[in-house]
């Protein structure tokens, strides 16, 4: 078995200790909705309707994505690409986070859409490849048969391969030059390339295949934290955020991405044993299976607090930061369903 030589930059194994009563622990999994954990001193987002905001953005993003992958010759590969990218029920979390971060710093939404679409293409490509029988062997994705189930393994590999460069091309060819200088676009492209490569998501998938339970922190950070981090950072870069703000976005995005997956692991604990084993086929790769529910809840609380702490530095932007706060609460609480 292969163990990672690097450790998580978030220090998830060195979390502060919490005192949880049995009643509190039961409430954390109430009704299967989400992890209700509290952090004092955090601004209320109760007046902000995240669901309406998110749904409206999804509609715009879906239209842009549909336009970005026209059916051409040879039709088969385009059909496979569109099947995954335009799947009903997709949350579009990476593009939504990118657009929100861009607007936080005064960037125009039109400047962010090409990169937002590229992030969704990259996300879909990674899911197509992760679902392959030689990888995670998942048969269902976003409520429909996985790409390889419908189009075959060969076409699924090609569709994923084609989506990665299409995303980069889309950024270069569709970003309005009067809104985003070329130097910023180069930074965005470099950020996405780093994220999907051997230092990012590919490293997480490799360890998910080869490593033992001791690699779970690194796997979660790379497989799930990297793309959320990249999405937030790209939004800031497009708008010209300074280095300090970009680093805040980096830490915020990574915390939110891992938080979402940790909560998924906690909610999976409520499934019947056979259902849970189907979801976590490689035992020992989820926080709950390695650390137990109580420790996973501590991880979730720490991540939630950390993500919101990073946003404290953006208070000067007023209500523009509210959506980013709300994303953290959604990742932990899952108070509603979202999807295109």
N, C-alpha and C positions, 0 to 999 in steps of 0.2 A: 504494500500500500504506500502511496505517495503522500507526504505531508507538505504543506506549504512552508517555505522558509521565511515568508513575510508575515507580519502581523497586521491586524486591522488598525487603520489610522484612527478609528473611533474608539479603540480600546474597549470593545464590548465585553471582554472577559474581566475587565477591571472596573465594573460598574459599582456605583455606590450602593450600599445596602439599604433596603426598605423594610419596614415592619408592616406586614399585611395580615389582617385578621382573616379568618375563614370566611366570614360574611362578605368582606371586601372582595376576596378572590372569586366567590360565587357571582357577585355582581358584575365582575369583569367579563363574564361570558353570558350574561343574561340575554335570553331570547335569540342568541346567535347573531346579534346585530353587530357588535363590535366591542372594542376594549374601552370601557369608560374609565379613564384615568385623569386625574386632575393635576393641574399645575397652577399654583397661585401666582399672582402678579402678572398674568398674561392678559392683554386686552381682549375684551369680549368681541366676538364676531357674530353674535346672535342676530343682528339686524341685516347682515349681508346674506343674500340668497345665493349660495354657492351653486345649488342645483340649476337655477335659471341661468346663471352666468356661464356655467360649464356647458349646459345643453346648447345655448346659443352659439358658443364657440365651436362646439362639435359640428353643428350644421354648416358653419362656414368652412371648417377644416375639411369636412367630407366632400364638399363641393370642389375645393381646391385639389384634393387628392384625386377625385374622379377626373378632373381636367389634366392632371399631371401624368396619368398613365393611360393614354389613349390606346385603343386596340389597333394594332398594326400588324405587319407581316414580320415574322411568322406568328399567327394569332395564338397558337397554343401557349407560348411562354407568357404572352401578355394576359391571357385569361387566367393563368395560374398566379401571376403577380397581383392582378386585380382582385382575385378571389380572397386573398389574405388581407391585402391592404384595405379593401373596402368592406370587410366583414361587418355585418350588423352586430351591434352590441359592444363595439370597441370603445373603450373609455377615452382614448386619445390623450392620455395623461402627459406623455412627453411633449407633444405640440402645444397643449394648453399651458403647461408650465413655462415653456419657452416664450410664448406670446405674453403671458402675464409678467414675466421677468423683464421683457423688453419694454413693456408699457410702464412698468414701475419707474424706469429711468428716463421716461419721456420719449421713448422710441415709438415710431409709427407702426401700427398693426400690419400694414402692407409690407413693411420692411421685414417683419418676422415670419410671415406666412411661408415663403419658400424654405427657410430653415426648419420651420415647424413641420412641414410636409416631409422634408428629408428625414427628420428624426422619426417620424412614423414609418417611413419606408425602411429605415434601419431597424427599427423595433420589429416590424413585421418579418423582415428577413431573418433576424435572429430567432424569432419564434418558429418560423418554418424549419430552420435547421435544427433547433433544439428538439422539435417534435419528431424528428426522423427516427426510425427504428434503431439505427446505430448510435443514437444519442439518448434522449429521454423516452423514446417510443410512446409518445402520447398520441391517442387516436382522436381526441376532440380538442378544439381550440375555439374559444369565444362562442361556445354553444353550437358549433357546427363541426363536421368532420375535418380533421387536420388536412393540410394541403397535400401531403403525400398519400393520404387515403383516397383522395379524389383524383389526383393527377399522376400519382406514382412517385416513387422515390427519385427517379432521374429528373423528372420535370420539377419537383420540389427543390432539389439542389440547384438547378438552373435558375429557377424563379428567385430564390434567395440570393444567389450570386449576382443576378441582374439588378436587384433592388439596391444593393449597397452602392454601386457606382452611379445608378440613376439618382440617388439622393444627392450625391456630391454635385452632379451635373445640374440638378434642379436648382441648387443654391446659386451656382455661378450664373446660370442663364436666366433666372427669374427674379433675382433680388434687384430692386431698383437702384441703380448706381448713384442717383441723386439723394438717396436716403441712407445708404450704407457704403462707406469708403471701402476700397479694395483691401486695404490692410486689415480691416475688421473681418471681412469675409475669409481671408486667409487664416485668421485666428480661429474662426468658427470651424472651418474645414479641418484644421489641425486638431481641434478639440474633439470633434466627432471621430476622426481617424484614431486618435489615442483611445477613445472610449471603446470602440468595437474591436480593437486589436489585442495583441498578446499581453498587454499590460492592463487590459480592462475586461470586457465581457467574455472574450475568448479564454482568458485565464480562469475566470469563474466557472465556465462550462467544462474546461479541462479537469479542474479539481473536483467538480461535481461528478464526473465520470470515474476518476481515478483515486481520489483521496478518501481518507476515512473520516469518522465523526469529528476529529480534532480540527478539521478544516472548515467547519460550518461557518465560522465568522468571516473568513476570507471569501468563501463562496457567496455568502449573502451580500457582502460588500461589492464584489465584482459583478455578480450576475444581476443584482437588483439595484444596488446603490449607484452604480456608475452611470446608467442611462438617465436617471433622475438628476444626478449631479450635472451631467452634460447638458441636459435640457435647460436647467436654470442658468448655467454659465453662458450658454449660447445666447440666451435672451439678453443677458447683461452685456455681452460683447457687442451684439448688434446695435445696442443703444448707446455704446460708448461708456459703460460703467468703468470707474477707475479700478485699479488693481485690488485695493482693499475690499471694495464692494463685490468684485468678482470672487474673491476668496470667501466672503460671507455666503454668497450664493452657492459656491462649491460645497461648503460644509452643510448648508441647509438642504440642498438637493440630495446629497448622499444620505443624510439622516432620514429624510422623508421616504426615499426609496427603500431603505432597509426597514424602516418602521412598517411600511405597507406589507412587506413580506412576513415580518415577524407576527403581525396581527393575523395574516392569513394562516400561519402555522398554528396560532392559538385557536382560531376558529375551526381549523381542521380537526382539532382535538375533540370537538363536539360530534364529529361524524362517528358512525358505527365503525368498529375496528376494520371490517373488510373494506369499507369505503375509504377510510384514511390510508390504508395500505395501498389502495389503488392510486391515490393522489401522490403519496410519498413512496414510490416503488423502491427507491434506493434508501433503505432505512439508515438513519443516522445523519441525514442531510438537512433536517429542519431544527429550529431552535427548541421546539417542544420535545422532540425525540431525544435530543442531546442533553438539554438542561432542565426539562420539565416546564409545566405551565407557569409556576410561580416565578421562576427565573426569567422566562420569556416575557412575562408581564413587567418585570423590573427593567428588562432591556427596552421594552416598548415605552415605558415611562421616561426612561433616560433619553431615548431618541426624540420623543415628543418635546421634552423640555429643551434639549439641545437645539432642535430645529427652530423653535420659537425664540430661543435666546439669540440665535444668529440674526433673526429679523428685527431685534431691538435696535440694531444699527441703522435700520431703514425708517425709523419713526418720522424722520423729517419729510418723508414723501407722503405722509398723511394716509388717506383712505386707499391710495394705490397699492399699499402693502397688504390690505385686508385679504384679498384672494389667496395670497401666499400663506397667511395665517390659517385660513380656512382649509387649505389643502392638507395641512398637518392634522387638523381635527378630523377631516374625512378619513385620512389614512388610518387613524386610530379608532374612530367611532363607527364608520360605515353607516351613517344615519339614513342613507337613501341609496337607491340604485342609480347608476348612470350608464349611459351607452348610446351609441348612435343608432 
